[in-house]
Amino acid sequence: MKFHLPTSLPRTRIPRVGDKKRPSRDWLALLTLALLLLIASIGWNVWTFIRITSGEVVGDERPVVKGPDTSALEQVREVFNRRKAEEQRYFTEYRFVDPSK
């Protein structure tokens, strides 16, 4: 039993083994596509460069933050200072008894 795919377009063909291969056509299509992508990329980069050099903003304008909020940072430093002080107390104040002796 042969399986035939229905063709909706008369020009639609599935390549078969034995079809004439045309590597020059394939290379021409590949190089044409690569050239078009290269031209589009260069155009995009030139457009972006011109906008930046003229002082325009590229992308979303976001407000400039003057500096990070240091209140949370100070709280974290205080926690670490308390831990360091407690660690020093283990070496100086606290006395541990070794039950094995």
C-alpha positions in Angstrom: 0.0 0.0 0.0 1.5 3.3 -1.1 1.0 6.4 1.0 0.4 9.6 -1.0 0.4 13.0 0.6 -2.3 15.2 -0.6 -1.0 18.3 -2.3 -2.9 21.5 -1.8 -0.7 23.5 -4.2 0.1 22.2 -7.7 3.8 23.4 -7.3 4.3 21.6 -4.0 6.7 18.7 -4.5 8.5 16.5 -2.0 12.0 15.9 -3.2 12.7 12.3 -4.0 15.8 10.2 -4.3 17.1 10.6 -7.8 15.9 14.2 -8.2 18.4 16.4 -9.9 20.5 18.2 -7.3 21.5 21.8 -7.9 24.1 22.8 -5.3 24.8 26.1 -7.0 21.1 27.1 -6.5 21.3 26.0 -2.8 24.5 28.0 -2.2 23.1 31.0 -4.0 20.0 30.9 -1.7 22.1 30.5 1.4 24.5 33.3 0.5 21.7 35.6 -0.4 20.0 35.0 2.9 23.3 35.5 4.8 23.9 38.8 2.9 20.4 40.0 3.6 20.9 39.3 7.3 24.2 41.0 7.3 22.8 44.1 5.6 19.9 44.2 8.2 22.3 43.9 11.1 24.6 46.7 9.8 21.5 48.9 9.2 20.3 48.3 12.7 23.7 49.0 14.2 24.1 52.2 12.2 20.6 53.4 13.2 21.3 52.7 16.9 24.7 54.4 16.7 23.1 57.5 15.1 20.5 57.7 17.8 23.0 57.4 20.6 25.4 60.0 19.2 22.5 62.4 18.7 21.7 62.0 22.4 18.5 60.0 22.1 17.5 57.2 24.4 17.5 53.7 23.0 15.1 51.5 24.9 13.0 52.3 27.9 13.6 55.5 29.8 14.0 54.6 33.4 14.7 57.1 36.2 18.3 57.3 37.4 18.7 56.0 40.9 21.1 58.2 42.9 22.4 55.4 45.1 21.3 52.3 47.0 19.3 52.5 50.1 21.8 52.0 52.9 19.4 51.5 55.8 19.1 47.7 55.1 22.8 47.5 54.7 23.4 49.1 58.1 21.0 46.6 59.6 22.9 43.7 58.1 26.2 45.1 59.3 24.8 45.4 62.8 23.7 41.8 62.8 27.2 40.7 61.7 28.8 42.8 64.4 26.6 41.2 67.0 27.5 37.8 65.8 31.2 38.6 65.8 30.9 39.9 69.4 29.2 36.7 70.4 31.9 34.6 68.8 34.5 36.5 70.8 32.6 35.8 74.0 32.9 32.1 73.3 36.7 32.4 73.4 36.9 34.8 76.4 33.9 34.6 78.7 32.2 31.3 78.3 33.8 28.3 80.1 32.9 24.8 79.1 33.4 21.8 81.2 34.6 18.6 79.5 32.6 15.8 81.1 35.2 13.1 80.0 37.8 14.4 82.4 
